Amino acid sequence: MGRAFEFRKARKFKRWAAMAKTFTRIGKDIVMAVKEGGPHPESNSRLRAVIQNAKAANMPKENVERAIKKASEKDTANYKEVIFEGYAPHGIAILIETATDNNNRTVANIRSYFNKCNGALGTSGSVEFMFDHTCNFRINAEGLDVEELELEMIDFGAEEVFQDEEGIHIYAPFESFGAIQKELEGRGIEILSSGFERIPQVTKELTPEEQADVEKLLEKIEEDEDVQNVYHTMKEAES
């Protein structure tokens, strides 16, 4: 299996924030999708993808509908997507994706986390090159042959296709998202969830004590309400 498979397997064992944090992230995704392409999922592919992810996260349908309605109101603030880059202790690169309606607040908070945990907030481009920006889809495996699907999806940019107990996963470069989404929907294949990830090109193994130093910083960052996703180059344990 390739790097996408190993990356996913490792992250499945990592504890994520509480359900409320997940719903907050999806809520922001809904606002950005509606502001960009309108409130109708039939004509807004980004919104369709977010609604699928909300369903996969067991977000109540009424919450989704309420978020779409609120996002459609003119006085609802939009969120700006901002990336932060830096280093944790022991040379671990960190890339942070945020969605914020107050960039000054977000910058100050992120900088304070790095300072308090002996890290260093970097400049734009300082670590982003260490990660491959990918898109991914999780689809219903029923009636599909994973090897046959992989051969077919290569034409649309897929680089890695594999199956686990949660379905079939397709990984491709970031820019292939639209082509793959359109092809899957055109075939009537059920998309269970989709999204984007930053897969580290190389990971670094640390001692348990060093890992604890890095985890301290990661926990502070992940708890911030403006943070959507956090990626790093530390090799993660699988249990």
Wavefront OBJ file of the C-alpha trace (Angstrom):
o trace
v 0.000 0.000 0.000
v 1.079 3.597 -0.578
v 1.556 6.642 1.612
v -2.115 7.640 1.565
v -3.090 4.253 3.005
v -0.453 4.458 5.765
v -1.400 8.067 6.522
v -5.074 7.194 6.891
v -4.364 4.125 9.009
v -2.214 6.130 11.427
v -4.735 8.971 11.743
v -7.596 6.562 12.479
v -5.926 5.763 15.785
v -5.428 9.416 16.712
v -8.109 10.889 18.931
v -9.976 13.772 17.374
v -11.756 16.665 19.017
v -15.239 16.258 20.457
v -18.353 16.036 18.299
v -19.130 19.709 18.939
v -15.797 20.695 17.358
v -16.533 18.506 14.327
v -19.944 20.167 13.877
v -18.324 23.610 14.205
v -15.839 22.773 11.431
v -18.614 21.509 9.159
v -20.714 24.578 9.933
v -17.907 26.832 8.728
v -17.480 24.682 5.618
v -21.192 25.168 4.887
v -20.914 28.956 5.228
v -17.913 29.107 2.875
v -19.587 26.799 0.350
v -22.849 28.786 0.330
v -21.076 32.151 0.091
v -19.050 30.810 -2.835
v -21.681 28.947 -4.855
v -25.141 29.534 -3.419
v -27.496 27.558 -1.129
v -28.619 24.893 -3.603
v -26.583 21.647 -3.463
v -27.796 20.576 -6.931
v -25.813 23.420 -8.518
v -23.110 23.781 -5.853
v -20.677 20.853 -5.902
v -18.745 22.132 -2.883
v -21.922 22.312 -0.806
v -22.897 18.785 -1.905
v -19.575 17.508 -0.623
v -19.979 19.285 2.736
v -23.502 17.885 3.188
v -22.155 14.370 2.549
v -19.492 14.946 5.215
v -22.114 16.247 7.644
v -24.145 13.084 7.127
v -21.040 10.924 7.667
v -20.378 12.768 10.943
v -23.999 12.164 12.084
v -24.738 15.879 12.099
v -28.539 16.259 12.388
v -30.263 17.223 9.139
v -31.966 20.184 10.819
v -28.548 21.524 11.868
v -27.364 21.366 8.258
v -30.503 23.077 6.950
v -30.235 25.768 9.620
v -26.571 26.399 8.751
v -27.402 26.729 5.034
v -30.220 29.159 5.778
v -28.026 31.248 8.068
v -25.177 31.280 5.545
v -27.590 32.622 2.913
v -28.268 35.751 4.964
v -26.334 38.806 3.812
v -25.261 39.839 7.303
v -23.662 36.462 8.071
v -19.896 36.897 8.182
v -17.852 34.873 5.765
v -14.778 32.930 6.807
v -11.376 33.341 5.217
v -9.205 30.264 4.800
v -5.712 30.967 6.154
v -2.751 28.575 6.415
v -0.164 28.783 9.181
v 3.184 27.011 9.113
v 5.820 26.436 11.736
v 7.939 24.038 13.723
v 7.192 22.170 16.928
v 10.044 21.084 19.214
v 12.454 18.453 17.854
v 12.218 19.664 14.263
v 8.631 18.586 13.569
v 6.964 20.634 10.815
v 3.360 21.695 11.418
v 0.839 22.977 8.873
v -2.433 24.444 10.151
v -5.556 25.159 8.119
v -7.885 27.728 9.651
v -11.209 29.331 8.766
v -11.497 32.701 10.474
v -13.632 35.822 10.529
v -10.945 37.688 12.496
v -7.441 37.109 11.173
v -5.754 39.248 13.836
v -7.229 37.091 16.594
v -6.225 33.877 14.852
v -2.645 35.015 14.206
v -2.215 36.080 17.831
v -3.603 32.801 19.157
v -1.540 30.547 16.885
v 1.639 32.497 17.646
v 1.008 32.187 21.384
v 0.645 28.387 21.160
v 4.007 28.045 19.408
v 5.691 30.414 21.882
v 4.306 28.628 24.955
v 5.375 25.191 23.693
v 8.906 26.029 22.523
v 7.926 26.021 18.860
v 8.387 28.622 16.155
v 5.745 30.087 13.856
v 7.204 30.253 10.349
v 6.604 32.316 7.239
v 4.370 31.361 4.326
v 5.894 28.488 2.369
v 8.324 27.470 5.095
v 6.901 23.946 5.525
v 4.038 23.606 3.022
v 6.381 22.049 0.460
v 6.907 19.097 2.834
v 3.288 17.979 2.374
v 1.416 16.679 -0.664
v -1.957 18.407 -0.997
v -4.434 15.632 -1.800
v -8.145 15.117 -2.246
v -9.932 12.009 -1.074
v -13.251 10.231 -1.438
v -14.829 7.455 0.614
v -17.453 5.591 -1.385
v -19.878 2.727 -0.847
v -18.036 -0.465 -1.849
v -21.183 -2.471 -2.577
v -21.108 -3.938 -6.077
v -17.690 -2.493 -6.920
v -14.411 -4.238 -7.712
v -11.655 -2.150 -6.120
v -8.969 -3.182 -8.622
v -11.196 -2.486 -11.614
v -12.256 0.857 -10.123
v -8.628 1.842 -9.564
v -7.794 1.278 -13.233
v -10.795 3.369 -14.283
v -10.143 6.204 -11.834
v -6.505 6.630 -12.922
v -7.827 8.458 -15.985
v -9.369 11.055 -13.674
v -6.245 11.599 -11.575
v -6.497 8.894 -8.886
v -3.130 7.822 -7.479
v -4.210 5.406 -4.764
v -7.384 3.338 -4.327
v -7.869 0.911 -1.450
v -10.625 -0.692 0.596
v -11.170 -1.118 4.329
v -14.122 -1.773 6.602
v -15.425 1.768 6.014
v -15.591 1.562 2.231
v -13.386 2.271 -0.768
v -11.000 5.211 -0.520
v -9.705 7.199 -3.471
v -6.733 9.560 -3.112
v -5.599 11.973 -5.819
v -3.870 15.343 -6.203
v -5.857 18.339 -4.906
v -6.696 19.589 -8.394
v -8.362 16.279 -9.398
v -11.247 16.710 -6.936
v -13.779 18.108 -9.407
v -13.122 15.522 -12.128
v -13.399 12.574 -9.729
v -16.488 13.949 -7.986
v -18.215 14.464 -11.342
v -17.309 10.955 -12.550
v -18.489 9.229 -9.353
v -21.769 11.165 -9.329
v -22.252 10.456 -13.038
v -21.939 6.722 -12.386
v -24.390 6.872 -9.516
v -21.747 5.751 -7.012
v -22.605 6.801 -3.470
v -20.032 9.206 -2.038
v -20.015 8.739 1.738
v -17.539 11.544 2.448
v -14.846 13.560 0.711
v -12.293 16.194 1.496
v -8.706 17.346 1.345
v -5.637 16.349 3.323
v -1.950 17.207 3.527
v 0.123 14.036 3.543
v 3.698 14.457 4.838
v 6.317 13.355 2.324
v 8.645 12.220 5.116
v 7.917 11.582 8.810
v 10.283 11.699 11.773
v 10.259 9.188 14.618
v 10.576 10.611 18.129
v 11.060 9.178 21.593
v 7.951 9.049 23.838
v 9.246 12.072 25.757
v 9.765 14.054 22.549
v 6.341 13.010 21.262
v 4.787 14.380 24.448
v 6.395 17.774 23.771
v 4.913 17.869 20.273
v 1.502 16.586 21.416
v 1.286 19.422 23.934
v 1.490 21.944 21.102
v -0.834 19.982 18.803
v -3.525 19.795 21.488
v -3.462 23.571 22.022
v -3.735 24.196 18.294
v -6.515 21.649 17.716
v -8.623 23.138 20.522
v -8.683 26.575 18.875
v -12.101 27.396 17.435
v -10.606 28.831 14.227
v -8.592 25.694 13.405
v -10.028 23.299 10.827
v -7.159 20.825 10.323
v -3.641 20.232 11.652
v -0.938 18.231 9.869
v 2.583 17.400 10.984
v 5.649 15.333 10.124
v 5.854 13.347 13.366
v 5.544 9.592 12.848
v 2.369 8.539 14.657
v 1.992 5.369 16.655
v -0.759 3.012 15.494
v -2.075 2.160 18.929
l 1 2 3 4 5 6 7 8 9 10 11 12 13 14 15 16 17 18 19 20 21 22 23 24 25 26 27 28 29 30 31 32 33 34 35 36 37 38 39 40 41 42 43 44 45 46 47 48 49 50 51 52 53 54 55 56 57 58 59 60 61 62 63 64 65 66 67 68 69 70 71 72 73 74 75 76 77 78 79 80 81 82 83 84 85 86 87 88 89 90 91 92 93 94 95 96 97 98 99 100 101 102 103 104 105 106 107 108 109 110 111 112 113 114 115 116 117 118 119 120 121 122 123 124 125 126 127 128 129 130 131 132 133 134 135 136 137 138 139 140 141 142 143 144 145 146 147 148 149 150 151 152 153 154 155 156 157 158 159 160 161 162 163 164 165 166 167 168 169 170 171 172 173 174 175 176 177 178 179 180 181 182 183 184 185 186 187 188 189 190 191 192 193 194 195 196 197 198 199 200 201 202 203 204 205 206 207 208 209 210 211 212 213 214 215 216 217 218 219 220 221 222 223 224 225 226 227 228 229 230 231 232 233 234 235 236 237 238 239
